[in-house]
Amino acid sequence: MASSTDSSTGVDDEVRQLYERYQAAESDEERREIALEMGKLDGRRHADIYDALEDE
């Protein structure tokens, strides 16, 4: 169970970093690229959740 907590913390850190980059972005194109990265990260997070549920 600790590994899901560890991976969750890592994802939270990635989200925080992406959000900070998004806030500091100087162009719409840069914000768009960061938003795409956020979407990919969200997809990975959901996949991790579903994998954990299957293991229960």
C-alpha positions in Angstrom: 0.0 0.0 0.0 2.9 2.4 0.6 3.9 2.2 -3.0 0.5 3.7 -4.1 1.0 6.5 -1.6 4.6 7.1 -2.8 3.4 7.2 -6.5 0.6 9.5 -5.5 3.0 11.9 -3.8 5.2 11.8 -7.0 2.2 12.6 -9.1 1.2 15.4 -6.8 4.7 16.9 -7.1 4.5 16.6 -10.9 1.1 18.3 -10.9 2.4 21.1 -8.7 5.4 21.6 -11.0 3.2 21.7 -14.1 0.8 24.1 -12.5 3.7 26.4 -11.6 5.0 26.2 -15.2 1.6 26.9 -16.5 1.3 30.0 -14.3 4.7 31.3 -15.5 4.1 30.5 -19.2 4.5 33.5 -21.4 2.5 32.4 -24.4 -0.7 30.6 -25.2 1.3 28.0 -27.1 3.4 27.3 -24.0 0.3 27.0 -21.8 -1.3 24.6 -24.4 1.8 22.3 -24.3 1.7 22.3 -20.5 -2.0 21.6 -20.5 -1.4 18.6 -22.8 1.2 17.3 -20.3 -1.3 17.8 -17.5 -3.8 15.7 -19.5 -1.3 12.9 -19.9 -0.5 12.9 -16.2 -4.2 12.8 -15.4 -4.6 9.8 -17.6 -1.7 8.0 -15.9 -3.2 8.8 -12.5 -6.5 7.3 -13.5 -4.8 4.2 -14.9 -3.0 3.8 -11.5 -6.3 4.1 -9.6 -8.0 1.5 -11.8 -5.0 -0.9 -11.4 -5.1 -0.5 -7.7 -8.9 -1.2 -7.6 -8.4 -4.4 -9.7 -5.8 -5.6 -7.1 -8.2 -5.3 -4.2 
